Every structure is written in structure tokens, then in C-alpha cells.
Amino acid sequence: MNHNTPAGYEEKFADLIRMCAELKAKGLTEMVVAYPWALGDTYEEVIESLSRVADAGLSLHIVAPKDSPSRN
């Protein structure tokens, strides 16, 4: 990554970081998160999370809310 990691990111998003590493180690290629905010609360956090997902070679899927038009 060629940008600055937001302060406190590693602690706040430890589960996401761990999931990226575990999926990559298992040879899996897809990550599913239940909510978009699992990636960050700020632009910088979201960009950092997306960078980590990409660096792990993963495709990202975000579950649609149950009231989403795509679910009807």
C-alpha cells in the first residue's frame, strides 16, 4: 500500500484484517460482509479496507439489506 494507514485502523478493523489473511491462506477468493460500514466510517478507512481486500486478491461482496429492491 502506498498511502498512510489511518490512526487506530489496525485495532478497529482487526477482524477484517484477520479475515483477509485467513481467506487468502485458504486459497479462497471471495469475501462477504454484512454491512458496508464494516469497511470503515471514514473515506480513509474505507480506502484502507478496500486496499487490503485487493492486496489479498479477494472479490468483495456486500449483502443487500433485506428491504433492498434487489431482494424483492
PDB file with one MODEL, atoms N, CA, C and O in Angstrom:
MODEL        1
ATOM      1  N   MET A   1       0.845  -1.173   0.000  1.00  0.00           N
ATOM      2  CA  MET A   1       0.000   0.000   0.000  1.00  0.00           C
ATOM      3  C   MET A   1       0.889   1.234   0.000  1.00  0.00           C
ATOM      4  O   MET A   1       1.907   1.289   0.690  1.00  0.00           O
ATOM      5  N   ASN A   2       0.492   2.194  -0.768  1.00  0.00           N
ATOM      6  CA  ASN A   2       1.327   3.384  -0.889  1.00  0.00           C
ATOM      7  C   ASN A   2       0.670   4.621  -0.296  1.00  0.00           C
ATOM      8  O   ASN A   2       0.916   5.737  -0.753  1.00  0.00           O
ATOM      9  N   HIS A   3      -0.141   4.431   0.691  1.00  0.00           N
ATOM     10  CA  HIS A   3      -0.773   5.556   1.368  1.00  0.00           C
ATOM     11  C   HIS A   3      -0.656   5.366   2.867  1.00  0.00           C
ATOM     12  O   HIS A   3      -0.218   4.316   3.338  1.00  0.00           O
ATOM     13  N   ASN A   4      -1.045   6.372   3.606  1.00  0.00           N
ATOM     14  CA  ASN A   4      -0.933   6.301   5.062  1.00  0.00           C
ATOM     15  C   ASN A   4      -2.136   5.591   5.665  1.00  0.00           C
ATOM     16  O   ASN A   4      -3.280   5.925   5.357  1.00  0.00           O
ATOM     17  N   THR A   5      -1.877   4.617   6.519  1.00  0.00           N
ATOM     18  CA  THR A   5      -2.946   3.910   7.217  1.00  0.00           C
ATOM     19  C   THR A   5      -3.527   4.837   8.280  1.00  0.00           C
ATOM     20  O   THR A   5      -2.779   5.428   9.058  1.00  0.00           O
ATOM     21  N   PRO A   6      -4.863   4.973   8.321  1.00  0.00           N
ATOM     22  CA  PRO A   6      -5.474   5.841   9.330  1.00  0.00           C
ATOM     23  C   PRO A   6      -5.097   5.410  10.744  1.00  0.00           C
ATOM     24  O   PRO A   6      -4.968   4.217  11.022  1.00  0.00           O
ATOM     25  N   ALA A   7      -4.925   6.369  11.620  1.00  0.00           N
ATOM     26  CA  ALA A   7      -4.584   6.088  13.016  1.00  0.00           C
ATOM     27  C   ALA A   7      -5.639   5.188  13.644  1.00  0.00           C
ATOM     28  O   ALA A   7      -6.836   5.445  13.519  1.00  0.00           O
ATOM     29  N   GLY A   8      -5.196   4.141  14.315  1.00  0.00           N
ATOM     30  CA  GLY A   8      -6.083   3.217  15.004  1.00  0.00           C
ATOM     31  C   GLY A   8      -6.767   2.202  14.108  1.00  0.00           C
ATOM     32  O   GLY A   8      -7.562   1.392  14.584  1.00  0.00           O
ATOM     33  N   TYR A   9      -6.469   2.237  12.812  1.00  0.00           N
ATOM     34  CA  TYR A   9      -7.140   1.342  11.861  1.00  0.00           C
ATOM     35  C   TYR A   9      -6.935  -0.129  12.206  1.00  0.00           C
ATOM     36  O   TYR A   9      -7.893  -0.901  12.227  1.00  0.00           O
ATOM     37  N   GLU A  10      -5.685  -0.522  12.477  1.00  0.00           N
ATOM     38  CA  GLU A  10      -5.388  -1.939  12.715  1.00  0.00           C
ATOM     39  C   GLU A  10      -6.193  -2.517  13.881  1.00  0.00           C
ATOM     40  O   GLU A  10      -6.636  -3.664  13.826  1.00  0.00           O
ATOM     41  N   GLU A  11      -6.375  -1.733  14.913  1.00  0.00           N
ATOM     42  CA  GLU A  11      -7.139  -2.208  16.066  1.00  0.00           C
ATOM     43  C   GLU A  11      -8.631  -2.229  15.761  1.00  0.00           C
ATOM     44  O   GLU A  11      -9.321  -3.199  16.076  1.00  0.00           O
ATOM     45  N   LYS A  12      -9.124  -1.168  15.154  1.00  0.00           N
ATOM     46  CA  LYS A  12     -10.547  -1.033  14.874  1.00  0.00           C
ATOM     47  C   LYS A  12     -11.033  -2.085  13.877  1.00  0.00           C
ATOM     48  O   LYS A  12     -12.158  -2.574  13.988  1.00  0.00           O
ATOM     49  N   PHE A  13     -10.190  -2.434  12.905  1.00  0.00           N
ATOM     50  CA  PHE A  13     -10.590  -3.357  11.847  1.00  0.00           C
ATOM     51  C   PHE A  13      -9.785  -4.653  11.879  1.00  0.00           C
ATOM     52  O   PHE A  13      -9.502  -5.253  10.842  1.00  0.00           O
ATOM     53  N   ALA A  14      -9.425  -5.072  13.093  1.00  0.00           N
ATOM     54  CA  ALA A  14      -8.639  -6.304  13.256  1.00  0.00           C
ATOM     55  C   ALA A  14      -9.354  -7.513  12.669  1.00  0.00           C
ATOM     56  O   ALA A  14      -8.713  -8.391  12.091  1.00  0.00           O
ATOM     57  N   ASP A  15     -10.667  -7.569  12.808  1.00  0.00           N
ATOM     58  CA  ASP A  15     -11.413  -8.708  12.257  1.00  0.00           C
ATOM     59  C   ASP A  15     -11.332  -8.737  10.733  1.00  0.00           C
ATOM     60  O   ASP A  15     -11.156  -9.803  10.144  1.00  0.00           O
ATOM     61  N   LEU A  16     -11.457  -7.596  10.103  1.00  0.00           N
ATOM     62  CA  LEU A  16     -11.361  -7.529   8.647  1.00  0.00           C
ATOM     63  C   LEU A  16      -9.960  -7.914   8.185  1.00  0.00           C
ATOM     64  O   LEU A  16      -9.809  -8.657   7.215  1.00  0.00           O
ATOM     65  N   ILE A  17      -8.950  -7.422   8.863  1.00  0.00           N
ATOM     66  CA  ILE A  17      -7.561  -7.745   8.521  1.00  0.00           C
ATOM     67  C   ILE A  17      -7.325  -9.245   8.677  1.00  0.00           C
ATOM     68  O   ILE A  17      -6.715  -9.873   7.811  1.00  0.00           O
ATOM     69  N   ARG A  18      -7.803  -9.817   9.775  1.00  0.00           N
ATOM     70  CA  ARG A  18      -7.655 -11.247  10.017  1.00  0.00           C
ATOM     71  C   ARG A  18      -8.405 -12.066   8.961  1.00  0.00           C
ATOM     72  O   ARG A  18      -7.893 -13.075   8.476  1.00  0.00           O
ATOM     73  N   MET A  19      -9.619 -11.631   8.608  1.00  0.00           N
ATOM     74  CA  MET A  19     -10.399 -12.342   7.606  1.00  0.00           C
ATOM     75  C   MET A  19      -9.691 -12.337   6.252  1.00  0.00           C
ATOM     76  O   MET A  19      -9.673 -13.358   5.564  1.00  0.00           O
ATOM     77  N   CYS A  20      -9.109 -11.209   5.863  1.00  0.00           N
ATOM     78  CA  CYS A  20      -8.349 -11.150   4.603  1.00  0.00           C
ATOM     79  C   CYS A  20      -7.225 -12.178   4.615  1.00  0.00           C
ATOM     80  O   CYS A  20      -7.042 -12.914   3.645  1.00  0.00           O
ATOM     81  N   ALA A  21      -6.481 -12.228   5.700  1.00  0.00           N
ATOM     82  CA  ALA A  21      -5.352 -13.155   5.803  1.00  0.00           C
ATOM     83  C   ALA A  21      -5.816 -14.607   5.784  1.00  0.00           C
ATOM     84  O   ALA A  21      -5.210 -15.443   5.114  1.00  0.00           O
ATOM     85  N   GLU A  22      -6.883 -14.910   6.511  1.00  0.00           N
ATOM     86  CA  GLU A  22      -7.382 -16.284   6.576  1.00  0.00           C
ATOM     87  C   GLU A  22      -7.917 -16.756   5.230  1.00  0.00           C
ATOM     88  O   GLU A  22      -7.636 -17.879   4.811  1.00  0.00           O
ATOM     89  N   LEU A  23      -8.682 -15.915   4.552  1.00  0.00           N
ATOM     90  CA  LEU A  23      -9.229 -16.295   3.251  1.00  0.00           C
ATOM     91  C   LEU A  23      -8.112 -16.513   2.237  1.00  0.00           C
ATOM     92  O   LEU A  23      -8.141 -17.475   1.470  1.00  0.00           O
ATOM     93  N   LYS A  24      -7.135 -15.623   2.238  1.00  0.00           N
ATOM     94  CA  LYS A  24      -6.005 -15.764   1.325  1.00  0.00           C
ATOM     95  C   LYS A  24      -5.229 -17.049   1.619  1.00  0.00           C
ATOM     96  O   LYS A  24      -4.858 -17.773   0.696  1.00  0.00           O
ATOM     97  N   ALA A  25      -4.985 -17.333   2.892  1.00  0.00           N
ATOM     98  CA  ALA A  25      -4.235 -18.530   3.281  1.00  0.00           C
ATOM     99  C   ALA A  25      -4.959 -19.812   2.873  1.00  0.00           C
ATOM    100  O   ALA A  25      -4.324 -20.824   2.577  1.00  0.00           O
ATOM    101  N   LYS A  26      -6.278 -19.760   2.860  1.00  0.00           N
ATOM    102  CA  LYS A  26      -7.076 -20.924   2.477  1.00  0.00           C
ATOM    103  C   LYS A  26      -7.264 -21.031   0.963  1.00  0.00           C
ATOM    104  O   LYS A  26      -7.861 -21.988   0.471  1.00  0.00           O
ATOM    105  N   GLY A  27      -6.753 -20.046   0.234  1.00  0.00           N
ATOM    106  CA  GLY A  27      -6.889 -20.058  -1.217  1.00  0.00           C
ATOM    107  C   GLY A  27      -8.269 -19.645  -1.705  1.00  0.00           C
ATOM    108  O   GLY A  27      -8.620 -19.879  -2.862  1.00  0.00           O
ATOM    109  N   LEU A  28      -9.048 -19.034  -0.827  1.00  0.00           N
ATOM    110  CA  LEU A  28     -10.376 -18.569  -1.216  1.00  0.00           C
ATOM    111  C   LEU A  28     -10.259 -17.215  -1.906  1.00  0.00           C
ATOM    112  O   LEU A  28      -9.269 -16.506  -1.725  1.00  0.00           O
ATOM    113  N   THR A  29     -11.262 -16.858  -2.690  1.00  0.00           N
ATOM    114  CA  THR A  29     -11.151 -15.644  -3.496  1.00  0.00           C
ATOM    115  C   THR A  29     -12.256 -14.634  -3.249  1.00  0.00           C
ATOM    116  O   THR A  29     -12.272 -13.575  -3.877  1.00  0.00           O
ATOM    117  N   GLU A  30     -13.183 -14.940  -2.346  1.00  0.00           N
ATOM    118  CA  GLU A  30     -14.302 -14.035  -2.126  1.00  0.00           C
ATOM    119  C   GLU A  30     -14.494 -13.736  -0.645  1.00  0.00           C
ATOM    120  O   GLU A  30     -14.349 -14.611   0.209  1.00  0.00           O
ATOM    121  N   MET A  31     -14.825 -12.474  -0.363  1.00  0.00           N
ATOM    122  CA  MET A  31     -15.121 -12.034   0.999  1.00  0.00           C
ATOM    123  C   MET A  31     -16.535 -11.455   0.994  1.00  0.00           C
ATOM    124  O   MET A  31     -16.902 -10.705   0.090  1.00  0.00           O
ATOM    125  N   VAL A  32     -17.315 -11.805   2.000  1.00  0.00           N
ATOM    126  CA  VAL A  32     -18.671 -11.283   2.149  1.00  0.00           C
ATOM    127  C   VAL A  32     -18.737 -10.522   3.472  1.00  0.00           C
ATOM    128  O   VAL A  32     -18.333 -11.031   4.518  1.00  0.00           O
ATOM    129  N   VAL A  33     -19.255  -9.293   3.406  1.00  0.00           N
ATOM    130  CA  VAL A  33     -19.504  -8.525   4.629  1.00  0.00           C
ATOM    131  C   VAL A  33     -20.997  -8.219   4.685  1.00  0.00           C
ATOM    132  O   VAL A  33     -21.649  -8.065   3.652  1.00  0.00           O
ATOM    133  N   ALA A  34     -21.523  -8.135   5.887  1.00  0.00           N
ATOM    134  CA  ALA A  34     -22.955  -7.938   6.063  1.00  0.00           C
ATOM    135  C   ALA A  34     -23.385  -6.486   5.861  1.00  0.00           C
ATOM    136  O   ALA A  34     -24.524  -6.223   5.474  1.00  0.00           O
ATOM    137  N   TYR A  35     -22.485  -5.555   6.120  1.00  0.00           N
ATOM    138  CA  TYR A  35     -22.839  -4.140   6.057  1.00  0.00           C
ATOM    139  C   TYR A  35     -21.692  -3.354   5.440  1.00  0.00           C
ATOM    140  O   TYR A  35     -20.527  -3.675   5.679  1.00  0.00           O
ATOM    141  N   PRO A  36     -22.000  -2.331   4.652  1.00  0.00           N
ATOM    142  CA  PRO A  36     -20.927  -1.526   4.058  1.00  0.00           C
ATOM    143  C   PRO A  36     -20.032  -0.862   5.098  1.00  0.00           C
ATOM    144  O   PRO A  36     -18.838  -0.672   4.864  1.00  0.00           O
ATOM    145  N   TRP A  37     -20.604  -0.510   6.240  1.00  0.00           N
ATOM    146  CA  TRP A  37     -19.800   0.177   7.263  1.00  0.00           C
ATOM    147  C   TRP A  37     -18.806  -0.753   7.934  1.00  0.00           C
ATOM    148  O   TRP A  37     -18.004  -0.304   8.753  1.00  0.00           O
ATOM    149  N   ALA A  38     -18.837  -2.023   7.611  1.00  0.00           N
ATOM    150  CA  ALA A  38     -17.799  -2.939   8.101  1.00  0.00           C
ATOM    151  C   ALA A  38     -16.444  -2.584   7.493  1.00  0.00           C
ATOM    152  O   ALA A  38     -15.403  -3.025   7.980  1.00  0.00           O
ATOM    153  N   LEU A  39     -16.464  -1.789   6.432  1.00  0.00           N
ATOM    154  CA  LEU A  39     -15.233  -1.391   5.750  1.00  0.00           C
ATOM    155  C   LEU A  39     -14.649  -0.098   6.296  1.00  0.00           C
ATOM    156  O   LEU A  39     -13.476   0.194   6.061  1.00  0.00           O
ATOM    157  N   GLY A  40     -15.443   0.680   7.018  1.00  0.00           N
ATOM    158  CA  GLY A  40     -14.912   1.912   7.578  1.00  0.00           C
ATOM    159  C   GLY A  40     -15.977   2.955   7.811  1.00  0.00           C
ATOM    160  O   GLY A  40     -17.074   2.902   7.255  1.00  0.00           O
ATOM    161  N   ASP A  41     -15.617   3.903   8.650  1.00  0.00           N
ATOM    162  CA  ASP A  41     -16.508   5.018   8.964  1.00  0.00           C
ATOM    163  C   ASP A  41     -16.114   6.283   8.217  1.00  0.00           C
ATOM    164  O   ASP A  41     -16.915   7.207   8.071  1.00  0.00           O
ATOM    165  N   THR A  42     -14.883   6.315   7.751  1.00  0.00           N
ATOM    166  CA  THR A  42     -14.386   7.480   7.027  1.00  0.00           C
ATOM    167  C   THR A  42     -13.883   7.038   5.655  1.00  0.00           C
ATOM    168  O   THR A  42     -13.663   5.853   5.407  1.00  0.00           O
ATOM    169  N   TYR A  43     -13.711   8.002   4.787  1.00  0.00           N
ATOM    170  CA  TYR A  43     -13.173   7.711   3.454  1.00  0.00           C
ATOM    171  C   TYR A  43     -11.836   6.990   3.562  1.00  0.00           C
ATOM    172  O   TYR A  43     -11.594   6.015   2.851  1.00  0.00           O
ATOM    173  N   GLU A  44     -10.976   7.463   4.443  1.00  0.00           N
ATOM    174  CA  GLU A  44      -9.647   6.877   4.594  1.00  0.00           C
ATOM    175  C   GLU A  44      -9.720   5.423   5.051  1.00  0.00           C
ATOM    176  O   GLU A  44      -8.969   4.578   4.563  1.00  0.00           O
ATOM    177  N   GLU A  45     -10.627   5.131   5.993  1.00  0.00           N
ATOM    178  CA  GLU A  45     -10.777   3.754   6.467  1.00  0.00           C
ATOM    179  C   GLU A  45     -11.304   2.848   5.360  1.00  0.00           C
ATOM    180  O   GLU A  45     -10.825   1.727   5.191  1.00  0.00           O
ATOM    181  N   VAL A  46     -12.288   3.331   4.608  1.00  0.00           N
ATOM    182  CA  VAL A  46     -12.848   2.532   3.517  1.00  0.00           C
ATOM    183  C   VAL A  46     -11.778   2.236   2.476  1.00  0.00           C
ATOM    184  O   VAL A  46     -11.664   1.101   2.013  1.00  0.00           O
ATOM    185  N   ILE A  47     -10.994   3.240   2.103  1.00  0.00           N
ATOM    186  CA  ILE A  47      -9.934   3.052   1.114  1.00  0.00           C
ATOM    187  C   ILE A  47      -8.900   2.059   1.638  1.00  0.00           C
ATOM    188  O   ILE A  47      -8.427   1.211   0.880  1.00  0.00           O
ATOM    189  N   GLU A  48      -8.543   2.144   2.903  1.00  0.00           N
ATOM    190  CA  GLU A  48      -7.591   1.205   3.501  1.00  0.00           C
ATOM    191  C   GLU A  48      -8.158  -0.216   3.451  1.00  0.00           C
ATOM    192  O   GLU A  48      -7.450  -1.152   3.080  1.00  0.00           O
ATOM    193  N   SER A  49      -9.422  -0.380   3.819  1.00  0.00           N
ATOM    194  CA  SER A  49     -10.038  -1.704   3.787  1.00  0.00           C
ATOM    195  C   SER A  49     -10.091  -2.256   2.369  1.00  0.00           C
ATOM    196  O   SER A  49      -9.748  -3.417   2.145  1.00  0.00           O
ATOM    197  N   LEU A  50     -10.513  -1.447   1.418  1.00  0.00           N
ATOM    198  CA  LEU A  50     -10.562  -1.900   0.026  1.00  0.00           C
ATOM    199  C   LEU A  50      -9.176  -2.275  -0.478  1.00  0.00           C
ATOM    200  O   LEU A  50      -9.025  -3.237  -1.231  1.00  0.00           O
ATOM    201  N   SER A  51      -8.180  -1.530  -0.074  1.00  0.00           N
ATOM    202  CA  SER A  51      -6.799  -1.839  -0.467  1.00  0.00           C
ATOM    203  C   SER A  51      -6.366  -3.183   0.103  1.00  0.00           C
ATOM    204  O   SER A  51      -5.717  -3.969  -0.586  1.00  0.00           O
ATOM    205  N   ARG A  52      -6.721  -3.450   1.354  1.00  0.00           N
ATOM    206  CA  ARG A  52      -6.340  -4.726   1.977  1.00  0.00           C
ATOM    207  C   ARG A  52      -7.065  -5.902   1.327  1.00  0.00           C
ATOM    208  O   ARG A  52      -6.480  -6.968   1.142  1.00  0.00           O
ATOM    209  N   VAL A  53      -8.331  -5.709   0.983  1.00  0.00           N
ATOM    210  CA  VAL A  53      -9.084  -6.756   0.285  1.00  0.00           C
ATOM    211  C   VAL A  53      -8.439  -7.029  -1.071  1.00  0.00           C
ATOM    212  O   VAL A  53      -8.245  -8.184  -1.450  1.00  0.00           O
ATOM    213  N   ALA A  54      -8.108  -5.966  -1.798  1.00  0.00           N
ATOM    214  CA  ALA A  54      -7.477  -6.120  -3.110  1.00  0.00           C
ATOM    215  C   ALA A  54      -6.100  -6.756  -2.992  1.00  0.00           C
ATOM    216  O   ALA A  54      -5.754  -7.629  -3.788  1.00  0.00           O
ATOM    217  N   ASP A  55      -5.316  -6.334  -2.021  1.00  0.00           N
ATOM    218  CA  ASP A  55      -3.974  -6.899  -1.828  1.00  0.00           C
ATOM    219  C   ASP A  55      -4.030  -8.398  -1.522  1.00  0.00           C
ATOM    220  O   ASP A  55      -3.097  -9.136  -1.840  1.00  0.00           O
ATOM    221  N   ALA A  56      -5.123  -8.842  -0.906  1.00  0.00           N
ATOM    222  CA  ALA A  56      -5.290 -10.264  -0.609  1.00  0.00           C
ATOM    223  C   ALA A  56      -5.834 -11.023  -1.822  1.00  0.00           C
ATOM    224  O   ALA A  56      -5.985 -12.244  -1.773  1.00  0.00           O
ATOM    225  N   GLY A  57      -6.128 -10.305  -2.910  1.00  0.00           N
ATOM    226  CA  GLY A  57      -6.633 -10.941  -4.121  1.00  0.00           C
ATOM    227  C   GLY A  57      -8.075 -11.395  -4.007  1.00  0.00           C
ATOM    228  O   GLY A  57      -8.485 -12.354  -4.661  1.00  0.00           O
ATOM    229  N   LEU A  58      -8.847 -10.705  -3.173  1.00  0.00           N
ATOM    230  CA  LEU A  58     -10.224 -11.108  -2.911  1.00  0.00           C
ATOM    231  C   LEU A  58     -11.229 -10.254  -3.665  1.00  0.00           C
ATOM    232  O   LEU A  58     -11.000  -9.069  -3.907  1.00  0.00           O
ATOM    233  N   SER A  59     -12.337 -10.868  -4.029  1.00  0.00           N
ATOM    234  CA  SER A  59     -13.508 -10.142  -4.528  1.00  0.00           C
ATOM    235  C   SER A  59     -14.380  -9.844  -3.318  1.00  0.00           C
ATOM    236  O   SER A  59     -14.512 -10.682  -2.426  1.00  0.00           O
ATOM    237  N   LEU A  60     -14.970  -8.667  -3.283  1.00  0.00           N
ATOM    238  CA  LEU A  60     -15.767  -8.245  -2.139  1.00  0.00           C
ATOM    239  C   LEU A  60     -17.246  -8.254  -2.494  1.00  0.00           C
ATOM    240  O   LEU A  60     -17.648  -7.745  -3.540  1.00  0.00           O
ATOM    241  N   HIS A  61     -18.052  -8.840  -1.609  1.00  0.00           N
ATOM    242  CA  HIS A  61     -19.497  -8.839  -1.751  1.00  0.00           C
ATOM    243  C   HIS A  61     -20.088  -8.237  -0.487  1.00  0.00           C
ATOM    244  O   HIS A  61     -19.705  -8.604   0.624  1.00  0.00           O
ATOM    245  N   ILE A  62     -21.028  -7.304  -0.662  1.00  0.00           N
ATOM    246  CA  ILE A  62     -21.713  -6.690   0.469  1.00  0.00           C
ATOM    247  C   ILE A  62     -23.165  -7.130   0.397  1.00  0.00           C
ATOM    248  O   ILE A  62     -23.834  -6.915  -0.614  1.00  0.00           O
ATOM    249  N   VAL A  63     -23.651  -7.743   1.459  1.00  0.00           N
ATOM    250  CA  VAL A  63     -25.009  -8.264   1.493  1.00  0.00           C
ATOM    251  C   VAL A  63     -25.991  -7.092   1.397  1.00  0.00           C
ATOM    252  O   VAL A  63     -25.848  -6.083   2.088  1.00  0.00           O
ATOM    253  N   ALA A  64     -26.983  -7.248   0.531  1.00  0.00           N
ATOM    254  CA  ALA A  64     -28.003  -6.217   0.376  1.00  0.00           C
ATOM    255  C   ALA A  64     -28.943  -6.229   1.579  1.00  0.00           C
ATOM    256  O   ALA A  64     -29.263  -7.299   2.097  1.00  0.00           O
ATOM    257  N   PRO A  65     -29.387  -5.065   2.028  1.00  0.00           N
ATOM    258  CA  PRO A  65     -30.369  -5.034   3.112  1.00  0.00           C
ATOM    259  C   PRO A  65     -31.631  -5.783   2.702  1.00  0.00           C
ATOM    260  O   PRO A  65     -31.967  -5.835   1.519  1.00  0.00           O
ATOM    261  N   LYS A  66     -32.327  -6.360   3.669  1.00  0.00           N
ATOM    262  CA  LYS A  66     -33.483  -7.181   3.312  1.00  0.00           C
ATOM    263  C   LYS A  66     -34.610  -6.374   2.672  1.00  0.00           C
ATOM    264  O   LYS A  66     -35.470  -6.951   2.007  1.00  0.00           O
ATOM    265  N   ASP A  67     -34.627  -5.059   2.855  1.00  0.00           N
ATOM    266  CA  ASP A  67     -35.657  -4.239   2.214  1.00  0.00           C
ATOM    267  C   ASP A  67     -35.159  -3.610   0.904  1.00  0.00           C
ATOM    268  O   ASP A  67     -35.816  -2.727   0.354  1.00  0.00           O
ATOM    269  N   SER A  68     -34.028  -4.055   0.418  1.00  0.00           N
ATOM    270  CA  SER A  68     -33.453  -3.540  -0.821  1.00  0.00           C
ATOM    271  C   SER A  68     -34.282  -3.985  -2.022  1.00  0.00           C
ATOM    272  O   SER A  68     -34.770  -5.115  -2.042  1.00  0.00           O
ATOM    273  N   PRO A  69     -34.453  -3.117  -3.032  1.00  0.00           N
ATOM    274  CA  PRO A  69     -35.187  -3.504  -4.232  1.00  0.00           C
ATOM    275  C   PRO A  69     -34.594  -4.723  -4.925  1.00  0.00           C
ATOM    276  O   PRO A  69     -35.314  -5.459  -5.599  1.00  0.00           O
ATOM    277  N   SER A  70     -33.279  -4.948  -4.768  1.00  0.00           N
ATOM    278  CA  SER A  70     -32.642  -6.101  -5.400  1.00  0.00           C
ATOM    279  C   SER A  70     -33.068  -7.413  -4.751  1.00  0.00           C
ATOM    280  O   SER A  70     -32.847  -8.481  -5.323  1.00  0.00           O
ATOM    281  N   ARG A  71     -33.663  -7.355  -3.591  1.00  0.00           N
ATOM    282  CA  ARG A  71     -34.114  -8.566  -2.894  1.00  0.00           C
ATOM    283  C   ARG A  71     -35.587  -8.852  -3.134  1.00  0.00           C
ATOM    284  O   ARG A  71     -36.078  -9.917  -2.758  1.00  0.00           O
ATOM    285  N   ASN A  72     -36.294  -7.927  -3.750  1.00  0.00           N
ATOM    286  CA  ASN A  72     -37.740  -8.115  -3.974  1.00  0.00           C
ATOM    287  C   ASN A  72     -38.003  -8.799  -5.292  1.00  0.00           C
ATOM    288  O   ASN A  72     -39.159  -9.037  -5.644  1.00  0.00           O
TER     289      ASN A  72
ENDMDL
END
